[in-house]
Amino acid sequence: MRICLDPGHSGPVEPGACAAGFTEAALNLAIAFQAGGQLAAKGYDVIYTRSGDIDTDGLEFRAVIANEIKADLFISIHCNAAASAEAYGVETYHYPNSAEGRRLAGCIQRELAALNYTRDRGVKENGNLAVLRLTDMPAALVECGFITSEHDRAVLVTDEGQQRIAQAIVSVTRNLFPLTGETDKSYNINRQQPPKKINSLFQKHPFGNISL
């Protein structure tokens, strides 16, 4: 079972939303690595659209990667932002008229809302997001919280908060796409450090049963 995780934005070239010294690109990557580490430990084949800072602000390449590797599932991980610091909450998007995407988005949204760390903003359709429009497999884009909200940011920037969000994503993946004879390749995810820079646009997960 091949899972494509898409940490939104790029790094210095396109950091996404920024607040209080944090960048969305860095937080997205941290959550993706937490989720990918747990999935790889269970035997899933995990591919990232990026595993560090990249020198592009493009979007289509992310869908191209997922399609070329024939991923079974695509999840794009983001943090939200707003002009008002009062905006907060989690929401998940799917492509209009995609029954599988709607189901995936609904499951992710319910799992994250159940954590009770922020407001449930619901499941939404969006036909303009390239990563949902151009992917061939069930796909969802999750906005894990508002980086511009002090309330949400207190969760998004911590290891514990990132682990909880990642675990929700992992739970949905395992429930929707269970593996036969799952095995736990026990290791401490907290001790694993993602690479600072990559030479290509995507890599397999460097932990668990997946090698670079």
Buried (B, 14 or more C-beta within 10 A) or exposed (E): BBBBBBBBBBBEEBBBBBBEEBBBBBBBBBBBBBBBBBBBBBBBBBBBBBBBBBEEEEBEBBBBBBBEBEBBBBBBBBBBBEEEEEBBBBBBBBBEEBEBBBBBBBBBBBBBBEBEBBBBBEBEBEEEBBBBBBBEBBBBBBBBBBBBBEBBBEBBBEEEBBBBBBBBBBBBBBEBBEEEEEEEEEEEBEEBEBEEEBEEBBBBBBBBBBEE
